Amino acid sequence: MEGDFHHLFNAIKVTLKPYFLGYCWIFPKGKHKANVGIGVLNPGECRLQGLNLREELQKFIRKENLNTPGYRILKKAGGAVPFKPCPSPVKDNIIVTGDAAGLASPLHGGGIDTACISGRIAVEVIDQGSPEQYSNKLSEVLAPKFALENNLLEVWKTHDWENLNFLASLVGHKDCLKPESLNNYSNQTIHQIKLLNNYFVNCPM
Ligand SMILES: Cc1cc2nc3c(=O)[nH]c(=O)nc-3n(C[C@H](O)[C@H](O)[C@H](O)COP(=O)(O)OP(=O)(O)OC[C@H]3O[C@@H](n4cnc5c(N)ncnc54)[C@H](O)[C@@H]3O)c2cc1C
């Protein structure tokens, strides 16, 4: 979209909704242009529930006052996020990395970090003359991250907002994993606190 995005310069805006698994965003591309969109992690379920993503995006645009004079849509586009890792990312003399290898995050759909990581690993194995090692090295580094993100996705799917906020409020400070901080909670809650803390504080990358 074109318009005045001064207020978001050097920032982004992301809005989660309680009734679908995903988010709306405004990513400024300067002071006068932004990518405004919506993404969901379970489009099939959304369709079954009768959720119309175009309407949801329109609601977001209205809420952010981007339907007012001075703003206009320059281009509409959409697509699937490639978050299912490609089973054989090396073939003959071709190595696929990043989105092409299906390495976007299953949790939030971003893939900049994994594009850089897979690119670096590709260069390393080529440099060492062993491109056949690429697949193993890639899963060594990324499998723990994806497993953690899939677990977090389950936490997101199975909690309402109040509970998610509550869990989020418990993590991140230095004493949050000490036994005295955890002794009031159930084993399941402790497991989820550890998952969240691991992601936000000790994230593998
Ligand atoms: C609106 C939006 C917001 C996003 N926000 C985030 C975010 O906040 N965080 C995050 O981690 N990720 C985010 N992503 C995802 C992220 O952009 C991608 O996961 C990442 O860029 C993938 O990097 P890549 O190098 O694999 O592919 P790309 O960045 O897509 O690079 C592929 C390049 O190949 C070029 N190309 C394609 N075909 C050919 C061809 N035939 N010949 C030569 N060149 C070709 C393309 O022009 C492109 O430059 C976002 C994506 C979108 C669309």
The ligand as an ORCA input file, in Angstrom:
! r2SCAN-3c Opt
* xyz 0 1
  C       5.457     -9.781      3.394
  C       6.463    -10.751      3.915
  C       6.962    -10.567      5.192
  C       7.892    -11.438      5.695
  N       8.371    -11.224      6.950
  C       9.303    -12.032      7.433
  C       9.853    -11.784      8.715
  O       9.483    -10.851      9.427
  N      10.796    -12.623      9.183
  C      11.243    -13.687      8.456
  O      12.117    -14.433      8.915
  N      10.740    -13.929      7.214
  C       9.785    -13.144      6.680
  N       9.265    -13.387      5.444
  C       9.709    -14.562      4.704
  C      11.096    -14.305      4.123
  O      11.036    -13.172      3.276
  C      11.539    -15.523      3.335
  O      11.403    -16.692      4.132
  C      12.999    -15.360      2.925
  O      13.166    -14.189      2.178
  C      13.444    -16.556      2.100
  O      14.715    -16.286      1.590
  P      15.198    -17.029      0.286
  O      16.582    -16.545      0.042
  O      14.954    -18.490      0.427
  O      14.207    -16.569     -0.864
  P      13.955    -15.101     -1.443
  O      14.255    -14.054     -0.427
  O      12.587    -15.175     -2.026
  O      15.045    -14.984     -2.562
  C      14.923    -15.674     -3.788
  C      15.534    -14.791     -4.851
  O      15.627    -15.531     -6.053
  C      15.219    -14.703     -7.100
  N      14.764    -15.580     -8.200
  C      13.605    -16.264     -8.281
  N      13.570    -16.948     -9.440
  C      14.725    -16.708    -10.077
  C      15.287    -17.141    -11.302
  N      14.647    -17.983    -12.105
  N      16.504    -16.687    -11.643
  C      17.197    -15.854    -10.831
  N      16.718    -15.398     -9.653
  C      15.500    -15.833     -9.284
  C      14.103    -13.854     -6.533
  O      13.918    -12.682     -7.277
  C      14.670    -13.570     -5.146
  O      15.495    -12.432     -5.128
  C       8.328    -12.526      4.915
  C       7.840    -12.709      3.602
  C       6.895    -11.832      3.123
  C       6.382    -12.027      1.714
*
